[in-house]
Amino acid sequence: MAEPLAEAAPAPPAERIERASARTPSRRRGRRLLAALGILAGAWLAWEAATWPDVAGLARRNPRTTAFIEEYRGSGWFGPRKPVDWRWVPYGRIAASFKHAALIGEDDEFFSHHGFAQDEMEDALREAWQEKRLPRGASTITQQLAKNLWLSRSRNPLRKAKEAILTKQLERDLTKRRIFEIYLNVVELGPGIYGAEAAARRYFGKGAASLTTHEAAALAASLPYPERWHPGSRSRSYLWRVRLIERRMGRSMWLRGEL
């Protein structure tokens, strides 16, 4: 007959104390790490709250600069800051042709959505595949404005989250016309050239109010890649896009009623 298993003898008191002592520093380090992370997260949230843009204020005042303009200018630490050409004009002094072209090129559902177009990316990719060309921008005009005014060109998740929040605030606090007015005045239309007025004078020697359909299409076609695509560029992709926008403008005259 097998003998019953003997119960394990309890560890001596000294051994138990030694094991507990070994676990204590590890637990303390874990608590300190969590506390440090909590402090860092709190500091970051406080900083974000203190520096968060006054979105509603744009309903009554024009922006004094933008994140993209300051990025182009540079810090000046290692040389002079780059000059920019930027001239603000009221909505009524921008030709309907350019407003139309910008909508066709970037966001033809701008006046019907609330900041986000769920099908825009899918449509852009499908169009690029069918046309065998680079895809057009898939962000809405409101999203582009949020990024231009306050954010960087990076694609990290944190930046995208901030863009989404700012987009919702723009749509909540500003009218569609005001969002579009600011966009047309701050968007980059060539190296160091911002807004419809500066671009119209630089490329065509006239104010934005006098842009023709072809000139408006030539400016709107530069929006995806303003550093390389702009009036005077001989890029085949850019010239193709100018013609595409002109054709679509001719087929979408109903959009003029929104302007």
C-alpha positions, 0 to 999 in steps of 0.5 A: 500500500502506497504511503500518503504524500507528505505535505510540503514543509512550510518555508522557514520564516527567513526564506519567506521574508527574503522572497517578499523583500525581492518582490517589493522593489519590483512593485515599487518600480512599477508604481513609480513608472505608472506614476511617471507616465500619469504625470507625463500624460497630464502634462501633455494634456495640459499643454494641449489644452493651453495651446489648442487653437481658438477655432471659433475666433476665426468666425470674426477674424482672419488668421495671422499666419498658418502652420504651413507658412511658418514651416516654409519660412523656417526658423531662421536659426541657420540663415534668413527666413524664406519670404512668402507671398500671401495676400488676403482678399474677401470671398467676393473678390475671388472669381467664381471660376476659381471657387468652382475649380477648387471644389471640382479638384478637391471636394465637390461635396463640400457644401453637403458633408459635415467635414468628412466624406466617407467615400472620398478615398475610395472614389479617389483610388478608383479614379486613379486606377481608371485614369492610370494617374496619381490619385487626387487628394482624398481629404475634404476642404475642411480637413485640409484647412485644419491641417494647413492652419494648425498641424504638420504634414506628418501622417502619424495617428496623433496628428490625424486625431487632432485633425479630426477634432479640429475639423469637427470644430470648424464645421460646428463653429464656422459657416461653410462659406467662411471655411471656404473663404479661409481655405482659398486664402491660405492654401499653398499654390506654389513654392512660397505662394499662398492664397488665390490673390497672391497666386493670380498676381504671381502667375497671371498678373491680375487679381483673383477676381479676374481669373478665367476658367482656364487660369482657375483650373491651372491654379486648382490643379496645383493643389495636390503638389504645389511645390512641383505643379503650378502654372508654367510647369511642364509636368505631363501629370499636371497638364493632364489634371488641368484639362481634367478639371476644365472638363469637369467644370463644364459638366458641373455648372450646377455647383455655381449655384453654391458659390 
